[in-house]
Amino acid sequence: MIALGLGAAALAIWLVLVFGRGGFWLARERDGDVIAAPRTWPEVVAIVPARDEAEVIARSIASLAAQEYPGRFRIVLVDDGSSDGTAALARRAGGERLAVLTAAPLAAGWTGKLAAVAQGVATAGSPDYLWLTDADIAHAPDTLRSLVARAEHGRLVLVSLMARLRCASLAERALVPAFVFFFQMLYPFARVNRRGGAAAAAGGCMLVRPDALERAGGIAAIRDALIDDCALGALMKRQGPIWLGLTRRSLSIRRYDRWGSLADMIARSAYAQLRYSPLLLAGTMLGMALVYAAPPALALFGYGPARWLGLAAWALMALSFQPTLRFYRRSPLWGVALPAIAAFYAGCTMLSAWRHWQGRGGMWKGRAQAAAGR
């Protein structure tokens, strides 16, 4: 009887996710459509925070310097205490478009990235748009044109693209598409792009109206946010319409060749997503067990109707993963493995909580950025 109830609950949850969650799994919100160019191209300044990014910074800055943008465009790199020659590499790659700013010492209550971004914004002058992008993102030459055309056409205060994450090593192939799938499940892009409702953004590529950002309180309004992109998305949506979509134009070039490096990436902010709440953590673990572990367990070891309910839920799970797998050009068989992948993410969430309790939450480049005792 318990097995039957678990199977029915798991199947009901997947039916709601597939048919009542904004079609998140279809991965239809993309930047491939053609948008008419504006009459005049507004001025844009790109802000790039960087800390010890020698491995990726030259390619990232070179992709910005190579933008085929008809309007005025400048790049500001904010070097946040790098010790590996990041600034020098950036200068060689950026040419005349690039200015390098040395970040001030980190003030209390700020994360390192947001402090660097705020300093870059303060020195940008008065452009029509700010392009907030990361040091590990390489952009196609038409990326800025596409961003600005969309923003001008829709009178948007924020346009954000989820960069295509690197998916080369076995660990990346196993875990990266699921990261995007889970993100879309939490923040269905179609709902983000409607007025009201969900709000989110993807930090690797965000075009922002500076006047709207200033009205919202500036970067200081989210200065301690670990999940800074979604915090900015929520902040900006209160000022006007925003748009978030998948893209092939922007590519994450940071390597996650080892399972441990991906675990660190997930654990950096997973507990922050749960607002540092032990109660929410316990509920999340129970929920993931029901949604992801129960269906294959029932399908493999259950009997009668419980087994069929488990099979149906597992099938829905695997099928809903297919559009994201196709976007990343991965085998459809990874859909069957989604329960095991989800178990890895659950373990990373527990690791995130454990590190927070040890005072090492939000660890990045030698900084523990999650405030203790939250």
Residue pairs with C-beta under 8 A, 6 or more apart in sequence:
3 298
3 302
3 303
3 306
4 305
4 306
4 309
6 290
6 294
6 298
6 306
7 294
7 295
7 298
7 302
7 305
7 306
7 307
7 308
7 309
7 310
7 313
8 309
9 290
9 294
10 290
10 291
10 294
10 295
10 298
10 309
10 310
10 313
11 295
11 309
11 312
11 313
11 316
13 290
13 291
13 313
14 291
14 295
14 313
14 316
14 317
14 320
15 316
17 24
17 25
17 185
17 320
18 25
18 316
18 320
21 185
21 188
22 188
22 189
22 190
22 191
22 198
23 188
23 190
24 184
24 185
24 188
24 189
24 190
25 181
25 184
25 185
25 320
25 321
25 323
25 324
26 323
27 180
27 184
27 246
27 323
27 324
27 327
28 189
28 190
28 323
29 189
29 190
29 193
29 244
29 245
29 246
30 245
30 246
30 247
31 146
31 150
31 161
31 245
31 246
31 247
31 249
32 248
35 146
35 149
35 150
35 153
36 149
36 153
37 145
37 149
38 148
38 149
38 152
38 153
40 71
41 69
41 70
41 71
41 148
42 71
42 127
42 128
42 129
42 148
42 152
43 71
43 72
43 73
43 127
43 128
43 129
44 69
44 71
44 72
44 73
44 74
44 127
44 128
44 129
44 130
44 131
44 144
44 148
44 207
45 73
45 74
45 75
45 76
45 124
45 125
45 127
45 129
45 130
45 131
46 64
46 73
46 74
46 75
46 76
46 130
46 131
46 132
46 133
47 76
47 78
47 117
47 120
47 121
47 124
47 130
47 131
47 132
47 133
48 60
48 61
48 64
48 75
48 76
48 77
48 78
48 90
48 120
48 133
48 134
48 135
49 78
49 80
49 103
49 112
49 113
49 116
49 117
49 120
49 134
49 135
50 57
50 77
50 78
50 79
50 80
50 82
50 86
50 87
50 90
50 116
50 135
51 79
51 80
51 81
51 82
51 86
51 112
51 116
51 135
51 365
52 82
52 83
52 84
52 86
52 365
53 60
53 82
53 84
53 86
53 135
53 136
54 82
54 84
54 85
54 86
54 89
55 254
55 255
56 135
56 136
56 253
56 254
57 77
57 86
57 89
57 90
57 93
57 135
58 89
58 90
58 92
58 93
59 93
59 138
59 253
60 133
60 134
60 135
60 136
60 137
60 138
60 253
61 75
61 77
61 89
61 90
61 93
61 94
61 98
62 93
62 94
63 137
63 138
63 139
63 140
63 141
64 75
64 94
64 97
64 98
64 133
64 139
65 75
65 93
65 94
65 95
65 97
65 98
66 141
67 73
67 139
67 141
67 142
67 143
67 144
67 145
68 141
68 142
68 145
69 144
69 145
69 148
70 145
71 148
72 127
73 97
73 144
74 97
74 98
74 99
74 124
74 127
75 94
75 97
75 98
75 99
76 98
76 99
76 100
76 101
76 120
76 123
76 124
77 87
77 90
77 94
77 98
77 99
77 100
77 101
77 135
78 101
78 103
78 116
78 117
78 119
78 120
79 86
79 87
79 90
79 100
79 101
79 102
79 103
80 103
80 106
80 112
80 113
80 115
80 116
81 103
86 135
87 100
87 102
90 98
90 100
91 98
91 100
99 123
101 119
101 120
101 123
103 115
103 116
103 119
104 115
104 119
106 112
106 115
106 367
107 115
109 223
109 224
109 371
110 118
110 223
110 224
111 223
111 224
111 225
111 226
111 228
111 362
111 367
111 369
112 364
112 365
112 367
112 369
113 228
113 364
114 219
114 222
114 223
114 224
114 225
114 228
115 223
117 132
117 219
118 218
118 219
118 220
118 223
121 130
121 210
121 213
121 218
121 219
124 130
124 210
126 210
127 210
128 209
128 210
129 148
129 151
129 207
129 208
129 209
129 210
130 207
130 208
130 209
130 210
130 213
131 144
131 147
131 205
131 206
131 207
131 208
132 203
132 205
132 206
132 207
132 208
132 232
133 139
133 204
133 205
133 206
133 250
134 203
134 204
136 204
136 252
136 253
136 254
137 163
137 204
137 205
137 250
137 251
137 252
137 253
138 250
138 251
138 253
139 205
139 249
139 250
139 251
140 248
140 249
140 250
142 249
143 161
143 205
143 247
143 249
143 250
144 207
146 249
147 159
147 161
147 205
147 207
148 207
150 156
150 159
150 243
151 159
151 207
151 209
151 243
154 241
154 243
155 240
155 241
156 209
156 240
156 241
156 242
156 243
157 208
157 209
157 212
157 213
157 236
157 237
157 239
157 240
157 241
157 242
158 201
158 206
158 207
158 208
158 209
158 212
158 232
158 233
158 236
158 237
158 242
158 243
159 206
159 207
159 242
159 243
160 200
160 201
160 202
160 205
160 206
160 207
160 229
160 233
160 242
160 243
160 244
160 245
161 202
161 204
161 205
161 244
161 245
161 246
161 247
161 249
161 250
162 180
162 183
162 202
162 204
162 205
162 244
162 245
162 246
162 247
163 202
163 204
163 205
163 247
163 250
163 251
163 252
164 246
164 247
164 248
164 250
164 251
164 252
164 327
164 328
165 172
165 176
165 179
165 180
165 252
166 172
166 176
166 251
166 252
166 253
166 254
166 255
166 256
167 173
167 176
167 177
167 328
167 329
167 330
168 255
168 257
169 255
169 256
169 257
169 258
171 256
171 257
171 258
171 259
171 261
171 262
172 256
172 257
172 262
173 330
173 334
174 334
174 337
174 341
174 344
175 259
175 262
175 266
175 341
175 344
175 345
176 256
176 262
176 328
177 321
177 324
177 325
177 327
177 328
177 330
177 334
178 321
178 324
178 338
178 341
178 342
178 345
179 266
180 246
180 324
180 327
180 328
181 321
181 324
182 345
183 200
184 324
186 200
186 273
187 198
187 199
187 200
187 230
187 244
188 198
189 200
189 244
189 245
189 246
191 197
191 198
192 198
192 199
192 200
192 233
192 237
192 242
192 243
192 244
193 241
193 242
193 243
193 244
193 245
195 241
199 230
199 233
199 234
199 236
199 237
199 242
200 229
200 230
200 233
200 234
200 244
201 229
201 230
201 232
201 233
201 236
201 242
201 244
202 229
202 244
203 228
203 229
203 232
204 250
204 252
205 247
205 250
206 229
206 232
208 232
208 236
209 239
209 240
212 236
212 239
212 240
213 219
213 235
213 236
213 239
215 239
216 235
216 236
216 238
216 239
217 235
221 235
222 228
222 231
222 232
222 235
224 371
225 231
225 232
225 272
226 268
226 269
226 272
226 361
226 362
226 369
226 370
227 269
227 272
227 273
233 242
233 244
236 242
246 327
255 261
256 262
256 265
263 344
263 347
263 348
263 351
264 363
266 345
266 348
266 349
266 352
267 348
267 349
267 351
267 352
267 355
268 352
268 362
268 363
268 364
269 352
269 362
270 345
270 348
270 349
270 351
270 352
270 353
271 281
271 349
271 352
271 353
271 355
271 356
271 361
271 370
272 352
272 361
272 362
272 370
274 280
274 281
274 284
274 349
274 353
275 374
276 356
276 361
276 370
276 374
278 353
281 349
281 350
281 353
284 346
284 349
285 346
285 349
285 350
288 342
288 343
288 345
288 346
289 346
291 342
292 317
292 338
292 339
292 342
292 343
292 346
293 339
293 342
293 343
294 310
294 313
295 310
295 311
295 313
295 314
295 317
295 339
296 310
296 314
296 339
297 310
298 306
298 307
298 309
298 310
298 311
298 313
299 307
299 310
299 311
299 314
300 310
302 310
314 336
314 339
317 335
317 338
317 339
318 335
318 336
318 338
319 335
321 334
321 335
321 338
322 332
322 335
325 331
325 332
325 334
325 335
326 332
334 341
352 361
355 361
355 363
356 362
356 370
356 372
356 374
359 368
359 372
360 368
361 368
361 369
361 370
361 372
362 368
362 369
362 370
363 369
